[in-house]
């Protein structure tokens, strides 16, 4: 057994009260701590001199207690090494609890929702953190502004104006933990203003629907086609707000057409409502320059949500929300306990953007993802000819349409058993719909891994196709939660 060299039992709470000799009471307390698991096997107990000082007793008391527990088999003492906890006879005699079956190890990840985490700019990010630690002044370390630090809000406003065509300034920008957090704040503000119904795209990201309903609003699914959200269907709902992925809809990969963008803004004015634009995957467009945000068309009617989760890492927990000026007071009032991400992380992102490192990272990422997407499509064409890829040349995923009799649920399960993670399009639907498809993410997989991953996909499709009898799944609504952070 590998023994931890740092797992010392210094902070274990010992009850040494009661009557009797002190070394007996100490031995009893240590024995109880070992039996109930506070002192785990392999943990080093404190040196006798240190524990004696902590307890205010003589060293003899501790050595006597240790000696008694060594004799009983609770502790093991070796010359030149710390005294450590060993298996107690009581624990060893107990039947061990059954462990849950281990999940199959995932070797290849084709599920959507992650960037290339191996390419996270560690050195530059560390440089930004060091710069912030060295330059932060006293007020930077004060109680943070719930809307975010002024430096990052100013930086984000400039970046969004320059790169996304947004109409933003520091007063309209709030720093949040990501798109889901920003949407939840927005929905609470809408609810406070009397809006009770919000439309969401179908299919779409389940967490966005959950953010809507968690704020006490009713979510109305609206279909998406090759031109994006179908505004004619939206008009027939009671919604006065809509959440839309205009730049690259998830999971279909479509881009909202210019005509529908204009129609959607007109709709918001007609119903005295709002558009909530999720700027998903907007930085990654491979056939031409990224399309500007809708928010610039009417900043008085369009919220804009963004995050670095798909460009840097979801572990940073940093995003932004640009609100129409008329909604800023409601946004603040409806979210009295909202907290911005840690200030030092905010300042690090501000430095990372200001020094041009973010733009450089995005340029390198676009080149890498464009080549990886091409490789994935070429490999799919050779190995899975029955599949039909769909979606704009953008983002970090493709939609792979499959024959109608494909059991995609069983395919996902078979692939997982073989070490490949996939996602079923049905996971992003609120009800059963015709058409079978897989959502294949290529952000967090290496180029050299793609051929092996697609080979496993091919085998999973073949194994489920050979299973008998081949039947269609029951036609019943199903809601599935997503594990990815946005």
LUMBAZA-224904 format. One record per residue (C-alpha): x, y, z; residue number from 1. Coordinates in Angstrom, 1 decimal. Example, Ala and Ser with C-alpha at 12.3 -4.5 7.8 and 13.67 -1.06 7.14 Angstrom:
residues 2
REC      px      py      pz    k
REC    12.3    -4.5     7.8    1
REC    13.7    -1.1     7.1    2
end
This chain:
residues 486
REC      px      py      pz    k
REC     0.0     0.0     0.0    1
REC     1.3     3.4    -0.9    2
REC     1.4     5.6     2.3    3
REC     0.8     9.3     2.1    4
REC     3.7    11.2     3.5    5
REC     1.6    14.3     4.1    6
REC    -1.6    12.9     5.5    7
REC    -0.9    13.8     9.2    8
REC    -3.5    13.4    11.9    9
REC    -2.7    16.8    13.4   10
REC    -6.2    18.3    13.3   11
REC    -8.2    15.3    14.6   12
REC   -10.6    16.3    17.4   13
REC    -9.8    14.2    20.4   14
REC   -12.1    14.0    23.4   15
REC    -9.8    13.1    26.3   16
REC   -12.1    14.2    29.1   17
REC   -13.7    11.9    31.7   18
REC   -12.1    10.1    34.6   19
REC    -9.2     7.8    34.8   20
REC    -5.5     8.1    34.1   21
REC    -4.7    10.6    31.3   22
REC    -2.7     8.1    29.1   23
REC    -5.7     5.7    29.3   24
REC    -8.1     8.5    28.3   25
REC    -5.8     9.5    25.4   26
REC    -5.6     5.9    24.2   27
REC    -9.4     5.6    24.3   28
REC    -9.8     8.9    22.3   29
REC    -7.3     7.8    19.7   30
REC    -8.9     4.3    19.5   31
REC   -12.3     5.9    18.9   32
REC   -11.0     8.2    16.2   33
REC    -9.5     5.2    14.4   34
REC   -12.7     3.1    14.7   35
REC   -15.0     5.8    13.4   36
REC   -12.7     6.7    10.5   37
REC   -11.5    10.1    11.5   38
REC    -8.0     8.6    11.5   39
REC    -7.7     6.6     8.3   40
REC    -5.3     3.8     7.6   41
REC    -1.9     5.1     6.7   42
REC    -2.4     8.5     8.5   43
REC     0.6     9.5    10.6   44
REC    -0.2    10.5    14.1   45
REC     1.7    13.5    15.5   46
REC     5.1    13.1    17.1   47
REC     4.8    12.4    20.8   48
REC     6.5    15.7    21.8   49
REC     4.2    17.8    19.5   50
REC     1.0    16.1    20.8   51
REC     2.1    16.5    24.4   52
REC     2.6    20.2    23.9   53
REC    -0.9    20.5    22.2   54
REC    -2.5    18.6    25.1   55
REC    -0.5    20.3    27.8   56
REC     0.7    17.0    29.3   57
REC     4.0    15.2    29.6   58
REC     5.5    13.3    26.7   59
REC     5.3    10.1    28.8   60
REC     1.5    10.2    28.6   61
REC     1.6    10.2    24.8   62
REC     4.2     7.5    24.4   63
REC     2.3     5.3    26.8   64
REC    -0.9     5.8    24.8   65
REC     0.9     5.1    21.6   66
REC     2.5     2.0    23.0   67
REC    -0.8     0.6    24.1   68
REC    -2.4     1.1    20.6   69
REC     0.7    -0.4    18.9   70
REC     0.2    -3.5    21.1   71
REC    -3.5    -3.6    20.2   72
REC    -2.7    -3.3    16.4   73
REC    -4.3     0.1    15.9   74
REC    -0.9     1.8    15.3   75
REC     2.3     0.7    13.6   76
REC     5.7     2.1    14.8   77
REC     8.9     1.8    12.8   78
REC    12.3     3.1    13.6   79
REC    13.1     6.2    11.6   80
REC     9.5     6.7    10.4   81
REC     6.3     8.2    11.7   82
REC     3.9     6.2    13.8   83
REC     0.9     5.4    11.5   84
REC    -2.6     4.1    11.8   85
REC    -3.0     0.5    10.8   86
REC    -6.2    -1.6    10.3   87
REC    -7.9    -2.2    13.6   88
REC    -9.1    -5.7    14.4   89
REC   -12.6    -4.4    14.8   90
REC   -12.7    -2.8    11.3   91
REC   -11.0    -5.8     9.7   92
REC   -13.6    -8.2    11.0   93
REC   -16.5    -6.1     9.6   94
REC   -18.0    -7.1     6.2   95
REC   -17.0    -4.4     3.7   96
REC   -19.8    -2.5     2.1   97
REC   -20.4    -3.3    -1.5   98
REC   -18.9    -0.9    -3.9   99
REC   -20.9     0.5    -6.8  100
REC   -19.8    -1.0   -10.1  101
REC   -17.0     1.0   -11.7  102
REC   -17.9     3.0   -14.8  103
REC   -16.1     2.0   -18.0  104
REC   -13.0     4.1   -18.5  105
REC   -13.5     6.7   -21.2  106
REC   -10.6     6.8   -23.6  107
REC   -12.0     9.0   -26.3  108
REC   -14.4    11.9   -25.8  109
REC   -16.7    12.9   -28.7  110
REC   -19.3    14.5   -26.4  111
REC   -20.0    18.3   -27.0  112
REC   -19.4    21.1   -24.6  113
REC   -15.7    21.4   -24.0  114
REC   -12.8    23.2   -25.6  115
REC    -9.3    21.7   -26.0  116
REC    -8.4    21.6   -22.4  117
REC    -4.9    20.4   -23.2  118
REC    -4.3    23.7   -25.1  119
REC    -5.3    25.9   -22.1  120
REC    -2.7    28.7   -22.1  121
REC    -1.2    27.9   -18.7  122
REC     1.9    30.0   -18.9  123
REC     0.0    33.1   -20.1  124
REC    -2.7    32.7   -17.5  125
REC    -0.2    32.2   -14.8  126
REC     1.5    35.4   -16.0  127
REC    -1.8    37.2   -15.8  128
REC    -2.4    35.9   -12.3  129
REC     1.1    37.0   -11.1  130
REC     0.6    40.4   -12.6  131
REC    -2.7    40.8   -10.8  132
REC    -1.3    39.7    -7.4  133
REC     1.6    42.1    -7.8  134
REC    -0.5    45.1    -8.9  135
REC    -3.8    44.8    -7.0  136
REC    -4.4    47.7    -4.7  137
REC    -6.3    47.8    -1.4  138
REC    -9.8    48.5    -2.8  139
REC    -9.4    45.6    -5.2  140
REC    -9.4    43.3    -2.2  141
REC   -12.5    44.9    -0.6  142
REC   -16.0    43.5    -0.7  143
REC   -16.6    42.8    -4.5  144
REC   -19.2    44.6    -6.5  145
REC   -22.0    42.1    -7.4  146
REC   -21.9    43.4   -11.0  147
REC   -18.2    42.6   -11.3  148
REC   -15.0    44.5   -11.0  149
REC   -15.0    47.8   -13.0  150
REC   -11.7    46.9   -14.7  151
REC   -13.1    43.7   -16.2  152
REC   -16.4    45.3   -17.1  153
REC   -14.6    48.0   -19.0  154
REC   -12.3    45.5   -20.8  155
REC   -15.3    43.3   -21.7  156
REC   -17.3    46.2   -23.1  157
REC   -14.3    47.2   -25.3  158
REC   -13.7    43.6   -26.4  159
REC   -17.4    43.0   -27.3  160
REC   -17.6    46.3   -29.3  161
REC   -14.4    45.4   -31.2  162
REC   -14.8    41.7   -31.8  163
REC   -18.6    41.1   -31.7  164
REC   -20.1    44.4   -32.9  165
REC   -21.9    44.8   -29.6  166
REC   -23.3    48.1   -28.3  167
REC   -21.9    47.9   -24.7  168
REC   -20.3    50.0   -22.1  169
REC   -19.1    49.2   -18.5  170
REC   -22.5    50.2   -17.0  171
REC   -24.4    47.7   -19.1  172
REC   -22.0    44.8   -18.5  173
REC   -22.3    42.4   -15.5  174
REC   -19.7    39.7   -14.8  175
REC   -21.3    36.3   -14.0  176
REC   -20.3    32.7   -13.6  177
REC   -21.3    31.7   -17.1  178
REC   -24.3    31.7   -19.5  179
REC   -26.5    29.7   -17.2  180
REC   -25.9    32.1   -14.3  181
REC   -26.4    35.1   -16.6  182
REC   -29.7    33.7   -17.9  183
REC   -31.0    32.9   -14.4  184
REC   -30.3    36.5   -13.4  185
REC   -32.0    37.8   -16.5  186
REC   -35.1    35.6   -16.0  187
REC   -35.5    36.8   -12.4  188
REC   -35.3    40.4   -13.6  189
REC   -37.9    39.6   -16.3  190
REC   -40.2    38.0   -13.8  191
REC   -39.9    41.1   -11.6  192
REC   -41.0    43.2   -14.6  193
REC   -44.1    41.0   -15.1  194
REC   -42.9    38.7   -17.9  195
REC   -44.0    35.2   -17.1  196
REC   -43.4    33.3   -20.4  197
REC   -40.1    32.7   -22.2  198
REC   -39.5    30.8   -25.4  199
REC   -36.5    28.4   -25.8  200
REC   -35.1    26.7   -28.8  201
REC   -36.1    23.1   -29.5  202
REC   -33.9    21.1   -29.5  203
REC   -31.7    23.1   -27.1  204
REC   -29.4    23.0   -24.1  205
REC   -31.4    21.6   -21.1  206
REC   -29.7    23.8   -18.6  207
REC   -31.1    26.9   -20.3  208
REC   -34.6    25.6   -20.0  209
REC   -33.9    24.8   -16.3  210
REC   -32.6    28.4   -15.7  211
REC   -35.9    29.7   -17.1  212
REC   -38.2    27.5   -15.0  213
REC   -36.0    27.9   -11.9  214
REC   -36.9    31.7   -12.0  215
REC   -40.6    30.9   -11.9  216
REC   -41.2    31.4   -15.6  217
REC   -42.9    29.1   -18.1  218
REC   -40.7    27.8   -20.9  219
REC   -42.2    27.3   -24.4  220
REC   -40.1    25.2   -26.8  221
REC   -40.0    26.6   -30.4  222
REC   -38.6    24.5   -33.3  223
REC   -35.4    25.3   -35.1  224
REC   -34.8    24.6   -38.8  225
REC   -32.0    25.3   -41.3  226
REC   -32.4    29.1   -40.8  227
REC   -32.5    29.0   -37.0  228
REC   -35.4    29.7   -34.7  229
REC   -38.8    29.7   -36.5  230
REC   -40.2    33.1   -35.6  231
REC   -43.6    32.3   -37.1  232
REC   -44.0    29.6   -34.4  233
REC   -42.7    31.9   -31.7  234
REC   -45.4    34.4   -32.5  235
REC   -48.1    31.8   -31.7  236
REC   -46.8    31.4   -28.1  237
REC   -47.6    33.7   -25.2  238
REC   -43.9    34.4   -24.7  239
REC   -42.6    38.0   -24.4  240
REC   -38.9    36.9   -24.2  241
REC   -36.9    34.3   -26.1  242
REC   -33.5    32.7   -25.6  243
REC   -31.8    32.2   -29.0  244
REC   -28.3    31.0   -30.1  245
REC   -28.0    33.3   -33.1  246
REC   -24.3    32.7   -34.0  247
REC   -24.3    28.9   -33.8  248
REC   -27.3    27.1   -32.4  249
REC   -26.8    24.2   -30.1  250
REC   -27.2    21.4   -31.0  251
REC   -28.3    21.7   -34.6  252
REC   -25.3    23.9   -35.6  253
REC   -27.5    26.4   -37.6  254
REC   -27.0    30.1   -37.9  255
REC   -29.9    32.5   -37.5  256
REC   -30.5    34.0   -40.9  257
REC   -30.4    37.8   -41.4  258
REC   -34.1    37.9   -42.2  259
REC   -35.0    36.1   -39.0  260
REC   -32.7    38.3   -37.0  261
REC   -34.5    41.3   -38.2  262
REC   -37.9    39.6   -37.7  263
REC   -37.0    38.6   -34.2  264
REC   -36.1    42.2   -33.2  265
REC   -39.4    43.4   -34.7  266
REC   -41.2    40.8   -32.7  267
REC   -39.6    42.0   -29.4  268
REC   -40.7    45.5   -30.1  269
REC   -44.3    44.4   -31.0  270
REC   -44.8    42.4   -27.8  271
REC   -42.8    44.9   -25.6  272
REC   -40.5    42.0   -24.9  273
REC   -36.8    41.0   -25.1  274
REC   -34.4    38.7   -27.0  275
REC   -31.8    36.9   -24.9  276
REC   -28.9    36.2   -27.2  277
REC   -26.7    33.3   -26.2  278
REC   -23.4    34.0   -28.1  279
REC   -22.6    30.3   -28.1  280
REC   -19.5    29.3   -30.1  281
REC   -19.4    32.7   -31.8  282
REC   -15.6    32.9   -31.7  283
REC   -15.2    29.8   -33.9  284
REC   -16.4    30.3   -37.5  285
REC   -14.3    28.6   -40.2  286
REC   -15.8    29.6   -43.5  287
REC   -15.6    33.4   -43.0  288
REC   -15.4    35.9   -40.2  289
REC   -17.7    35.5   -37.2  290
REC   -21.2    37.1   -37.6  291
REC   -21.8    40.1   -35.4  292
REC   -24.2    39.8   -32.5  293
REC   -27.9    40.6   -32.7  294
REC   -27.5    42.9   -29.7  295
REC   -26.0    45.6   -31.9  296
REC   -29.3    45.7   -33.9  297
REC   -31.3    46.9   -30.9  298
REC   -29.4    47.2   -27.6  299
REC   -32.6    48.3   -25.9  300
REC   -34.4    45.0   -26.6  301
REC   -31.6    42.4   -26.7  302
REC   -29.6    40.9   -23.8  303
REC   -26.2    39.4   -24.6  304
REC   -24.7    36.4   -22.8  305
REC   -21.2    35.1   -23.2  306
REC   -18.5    33.0   -21.4  307
REC   -14.9    31.8   -21.7  308
REC   -16.1    28.2   -20.9  309
REC   -15.8    27.2   -24.6  310
REC   -12.7    29.3   -25.4  311
REC   -10.5    28.8   -22.3  312
REC   -12.0    26.5   -19.7  313
REC   -15.3    26.0   -17.8  314
REC   -13.2    25.7   -14.7  315
REC   -12.6    29.4   -14.7  316
REC   -16.3    30.1   -14.2  317
REC   -16.2    33.5   -15.9  318
REC   -18.9    35.0   -18.1  319
REC   -20.7    38.2   -18.9  320
REC   -24.2    39.6   -19.3  321
REC   -24.9    42.8   -21.3  322
REC   -28.3    44.2   -20.4  323
REC   -30.6    46.8   -22.1  324
REC   -30.3    50.0   -20.1  325
REC   -34.0    50.0   -19.1  326
REC   -33.4    46.6   -17.4  327
REC   -30.3    47.3   -15.4  328
REC   -32.2    48.5   -12.3  329
REC   -34.4    45.4   -12.4  330
REC   -31.4    43.2   -12.9  331
REC   -29.7    44.5    -9.8  332
REC   -32.9    44.5    -7.7  333
REC   -34.1    41.0    -8.7  334
REC   -30.7    39.5    -7.9  335
REC   -29.8    40.9    -4.4  336
REC   -27.6    37.9    -3.4  337
REC   -25.9    37.4    -6.8  338
REC   -22.2    37.3    -6.5  339
REC   -19.6    37.9    -9.1  340
REC   -16.7    35.4    -9.6  341
REC   -13.6    35.9    -7.4  342
REC   -12.1    39.3    -8.0  343
REC    -8.5    38.1    -8.6  344
REC    -9.8    35.8   -11.4  345
REC   -11.7    38.7   -12.9  346
REC    -8.6    40.9   -12.9  347
REC    -6.6    38.0   -14.4  348
REC    -9.1    37.8   -17.3  349
REC    -9.0    41.5   -17.8  350
REC    -5.2    41.4   -18.0  351
REC    -5.3    38.4   -20.3  352
REC    -7.5    40.3   -22.7  353
REC    -5.8    43.7   -22.4  354
REC    -2.4    42.2   -23.3  355
REC    -3.7    40.6   -26.4  356
REC    -3.2    37.0   -25.2  357
REC    -6.9    36.2   -25.5  358
REC    -7.0    37.2   -29.2  359
REC    -3.8    35.2   -29.9  360
REC    -5.3    32.2   -28.1  361
REC    -8.4    32.4   -30.2  362
REC    -6.5    32.7   -33.5  363
REC    -4.5    29.5   -32.7  364
REC    -7.7    27.7   -31.5  365
REC    -9.5    28.6   -34.8  366
REC    -6.7    27.1   -36.9  367
REC    -6.6    23.9   -34.7  368
REC   -10.4    23.4   -34.6  369
REC   -10.8    24.0   -38.4  370
REC    -8.2    21.3   -39.1  371
REC    -9.7    19.0   -36.5  372
REC   -13.3    19.4   -37.9  373
REC   -12.1    18.6   -41.4  374
REC   -10.3    15.5   -40.1  375
REC   -13.4    14.3   -38.3  376
REC   -15.7    14.9   -41.3  377
REC   -13.2    13.0   -43.6  378
REC   -13.0    10.1   -41.2  379
REC   -16.7     9.9   -40.8  380
REC   -17.2     9.9   -44.5  381
REC   -14.8     6.9   -44.8  382
REC   -15.9     4.9   -41.8  383
REC   -19.6     5.8   -41.3  384
REC   -20.9     6.4   -44.8  385
REC   -24.5     6.0   -43.6  386
REC   -24.1     9.1   -41.5  387
REC   -24.9    12.6   -42.8  388
REC   -23.1    15.5   -41.1  389
REC   -25.0    18.7   -40.7  390
REC   -24.3    22.2   -39.3  391
REC   -22.4    25.3   -40.2  392
REC   -18.6    25.3   -40.4  393
REC   -18.4    26.7   -36.9  394
REC   -18.2    25.8   -33.3  395
REC   -16.9    22.7   -31.6  396
REC   -19.5    20.1   -32.7  397
REC   -21.2    18.5   -35.7  398
REC   -24.6    16.9   -35.9  399
REC   -24.5    13.4   -37.5  400
REC   -27.8    12.3   -38.9  401
REC   -28.3     8.5   -39.0  402
REC   -30.9     6.2   -40.6  403
REC   -34.3     6.4   -38.9  404
REC   -34.1     2.8   -37.6  405
REC   -30.8     3.5   -35.7  406
REC   -31.2     3.0   -32.0  407
REC   -29.0     6.0   -30.9  408
REC   -29.6     5.4   -27.2  409
REC   -28.2     1.9   -27.4  410
REC   -25.4     3.1   -29.7  411
REC   -24.3     5.6   -27.0  412
REC   -24.4     2.9   -24.4  413
REC   -22.4     0.5   -26.5  414
REC   -19.8     3.1   -27.3  415
REC   -19.5     4.0   -23.6  416
REC   -18.8     0.3   -22.8  417
REC   -16.0     0.4   -25.3  418
REC   -14.5     3.7   -23.9  419
REC   -16.1     6.3   -26.2  420
REC   -18.3     9.1   -25.0  421
REC   -21.1    10.2   -27.3  422
REC   -24.2    12.3   -27.0  423
REC   -27.7    11.5   -28.4  424
REC   -29.6    14.3   -30.0  425
REC   -32.7    13.2   -28.0  426
REC   -30.8    14.3   -24.9  427
REC   -31.6    17.9   -26.0  428
REC   -35.2    17.4   -27.0  429
REC   -38.2    17.9   -24.7  430
REC   -40.3    15.4   -26.5  431
REC   -39.8    12.5   -28.9  432
REC   -39.2    13.7   -32.5  433
REC   -38.5    11.9   -35.8  434
REC   -35.0    11.6   -37.0  435
REC   -32.0    10.0   -35.3  436
REC   -28.7    11.8   -34.8  437
REC   -25.6    12.0   -32.6  438
REC   -24.0    15.3   -31.5  439
REC   -20.3    14.8   -31.9  440
REC   -18.0    17.3   -30.2  441
REC   -14.4    17.6   -31.3  442
REC   -13.1    20.2   -28.9  443
REC   -11.5    18.0   -26.3  444
REC   -10.1    15.2   -28.4  445
REC    -6.7    15.0   -29.9  446
REC    -6.3    14.9   -33.7  447
REC    -4.4    11.5   -33.5  448
REC    -7.3    10.1   -31.4  449
REC   -10.0    10.8   -34.0  450
REC    -9.5     7.7   -36.2  451
REC    -9.7     5.4   -33.3  452
REC   -12.7     7.2   -31.8  453
REC   -14.6     7.0   -35.1  454
REC   -13.7     3.3   -35.5  455
REC   -15.3     2.7   -32.1  456
REC   -18.4     4.7   -33.2  457
REC   -18.6     2.5   -36.3  458
REC   -18.4    -0.7   -34.2  459
REC   -21.1     0.6   -31.8  460
REC   -23.4     1.4   -34.7  461
REC   -22.9    -2.1   -36.2  462
REC   -23.4    -3.9   -32.9  463
REC   -26.7    -2.1   -32.2  464
REC   -27.8    -2.7   -35.8  465
REC   -27.3    -6.4   -35.4  466
REC   -29.2    -6.6   -32.2  467
REC   -32.6    -8.3   -32.6  468
REC   -35.4    -7.5   -32.7  469
REC   -35.0    -4.0   -34.1  470
REC   -37.8    -1.9   -32.8  471
REC   -38.6     1.8   -32.5  472
REC   -38.5     3.3   -29.1  473
REC   -41.7     4.2   -27.3  474
REC   -43.1     7.6   -28.4  475
REC   -43.1     9.4   -25.1  476
REC   -41.7    12.7   -23.9  477
REC   -38.3    12.6   -22.3  478
REC   -36.3    15.3   -20.6  479
REC   -32.6    14.7   -20.2  480
REC   -30.1    16.8   -18.2  481
REC   -26.8    17.8   -19.6  482
REC   -23.5    17.4   -17.6  483
REC   -21.6    20.2   -19.5  484
REC   -20.9    23.7   -18.2  485
REC   -21.9    26.7   -20.2  486
end
